[in-house]
C-alpha cells in the first residue's frame, strides 16, 4: 500500500463518530528518549479537518499532536514511492544495508579499454537499448525488496530484487565489458539464489516493473557462465 491510499484502509476497523472524530489506529513507537520502553500509541484526529489520504492523517498527527511520529515520504505525486508501506503493521525501513548492497554490484558503466573515456560517447543500437526497457526505469524506491520475505529474513546476505534487477541491467548492457565479473559476484548460495520466486517484488513495484523476471534471467546467465568456466 501507499500512504496515498484512502483513509478507509487505515481506519477500516474503527467506527467513526457522528462529528467525524476518529481514533487513528495504533502506532508502535520505539522510544521518545533514552530509557523509554517501546509502546503502542493511539491518536485521535478530526477527519473533517484532514485530507482524504493516510499520509494526510500521519502529517496531521506529526504536525499537531506528536512530532516524534516518524514515517518515510517525499513527493506526494505517486512517483517516488517513498511512502509505500505495509499499512497495519509497517515501520520505517533502514535503507543503509540496501545502499551498501547496491554499491557492491557496481551499478555503472565499466569499460576494459579506458583509452576513449571522456573523449566520445559509447553508442548503442536501438535494438540493444530496447533490451534495457523495464530495467533502467527503476527508481530505487526499494518497495520490491522491503516486500520480499526472503529479504526480510536474509537481507544481510541476499541482495534483494531491486539490487539484482539493477545488476542485470548492466549485465546485458551492450556497452558494458564486465558482465562476467558481475556474474562472478553472485555465485554464493545467498546473493542470488535465495530468491524463491514469491513474486511480491513484481506485485508491489509502483512502476509496473518485473524484478522477478530479471532475477530468473540472471540465474540462466549464471548457469551458462559456470558451464563456460568448467569447459575452460
N, C-alpha and C positions, 0 to 999 in steps of 0.2 A: 504494500500500500504506500501511498504518499500522504504527507500532511495536507496535500491539496485535495484530498478526498472529503466528501461531505461529513459534517459533524456527526451524522447519524451512525457512522462506523464506530466512533469513539463512545458515543452515548447510547448505543443500542440496547444496553441492559438497564438503563436508568430512566425512570419516569420523570417527565417534565412537569413542573408545577404550572398553575394557571398563569402566573405572571412571567413565565419564561426563565425562571431561575433554575439552573441545572447543576447537579453535582457532577463535576467534570472529571470523572474517573479517579483512579488511584495511581500514583506515580511512585516508583521505587527511587529513593534518594540515598545515595551512599553516605554522605555526611555534609554538614554545613561548616564544621570546623573540627580541628583535631580532637579526638576523643568522643565525638558524637557517634552513636550507633546507627547503622542503616535502618531505614523505616519506610513504611508506606504512608504517603501524604495525600490527603484528599482536598480538592479545591472546589469552590462553588463560584460560578460566573453567571451573569445575566446575558442570556442569548439574544435578548433584544438590543443589546449594546455590543454585539460581537459579530464578526463576519461569519460566513456560512461554512468555512473550511476548518479542519482540525488544526492547521497551522495558525489560523486566526485565534483560536481558543488558547493555544500554547503561548502565543505572543502576548495576549491579554493577561494571562496568568503571570508571565515573566515581568511584564511592564508594570502591572498594577498590584500584584499580590505577593509574588515570591521571586525575587531577582536571582535566586540561586538555582532555579529550574534550568536545566541545560538540555539543549537539543540542537541538531545539525540542520541548517537551512542556508539558502543562498538566493537564487534568482527570482523565485516565485513566478516563473514563467513556464514551468513544465519542461525545462530544457536541461538543467544541470543535474537533476536528480539527487541533490544533496539531502533533500528532505524525505527520501524514501525511508520507510520504517516498517517494522513489524508492530502494527498497532495492537494494543492489548498484550504487550509483552516485550517490546523492543527497548533497546538502550542506545546511547551514543557510542558508535563504534570507534575503536582506537585504530587508526589507519597507518600508524608508524610501521608495522610489520608489512602491510600491503605495499607501501612505498619502497621499503628495503627490498622486497621480492621483485618489484617492478624494475628497480635499478639493477638487480642481479642478472636479468635477462638481456641487459644492454640494448634497450629499445631505440636504436638509432642506426642510421645507415653506416655500414663499415665496408671499406674497400681494402683489398690487399695491395693494390697499386695506388699509392697515395700521391704519385707524381703530378696528377692533374687536379688535386684537391684545391678548391678555391679558384681554379682557372676556367672551368667550364661546368655546365650543368650535366648531371647524369640523366640522360634522356631515357624514356620508357615508352614502348609502343602502347597504343590504345588497348590492345588485347591483353598485354601484361598488366596494365593498370586496372582493367576490369576484374582481374583475379583478386584484387585487394578490396573490391566493393564489399561492404558489410563487415570490414575489419578496421580500416582506418577511421570509420565513423565513431568508434568507441570514445566516450567522453571521460573515461576513468572515474566514473561515479562509484564504482565498487558495489553496486546493487547486486550483481550476479554472485560475487564472492561472498558477500555477507548473507546471502540467502542459501548458500550451499552447505548442506550438512557435513560433507566431507571436510570442508574448510573450517567449519565450527570446531571440529574435534582434532584436526591435524593441521591447523593453519601455520604452525611453526615449520612444517616440512612440505606440505602440499602447497604448490604455488597458487592454486585457485584459478577460476575461469578467466577473469579479466587479464591476469598476467600471462596466462598461457595463450589466450587469443592474440594479445599484443606480440608475443614471441612468434606465433605462427605468421602474423602479418609480415614480419621481417624475414622469416624463413623462406617465404615464397615470393618475396620482392625480387624481381629480376635484376635490380641494381645492386643488391647486397651480395657480398662474396663470402659470408661467414655462416652459411646455412648449416654445414656440418658441425661447426663449433657450437652453434646454438643447440643442435640436437644432442651433442655430447654432454651438455649440462643437465640433460633431462633423463639420464639413464638409470638413476637410482629408483628404488621402489616407490618413493613418495612424491617427488616433484610433479610428475605427470600421472602416474598410474593409480593414484588414489582417487581419481575421478571414477565414479561408479555410475555415470550416465543417469543420474537422478533427474537432470534437466531443469531444476529450479532456476538455474542461471538463465536459460533461454526464456523461460516464462516471465521472469521478473525484469528483463532488460527493457528500459524505457525507450530505447531507440529501435527495438524490434530486431536486434542482432542475435546471432546464434553461436554463443561461445562453445556449446556442447559439440557442435559440428566441427569447429576449429580444433578442439581437443582430439576428436576422433581422427582428424586428418594428420595431426602430429603423431599419433600412435602409428598410423600407417607409414609415415615417413621414417619413423624410428626403426620399424621393422626392416625397411629397405636399407637404412643406414647400417644396422647391425649385420645384415647379410653381406653387405659390401665390405665391412671390416673383417668379417670371417674369411671371405673369399680372398682378401688381400693377404 
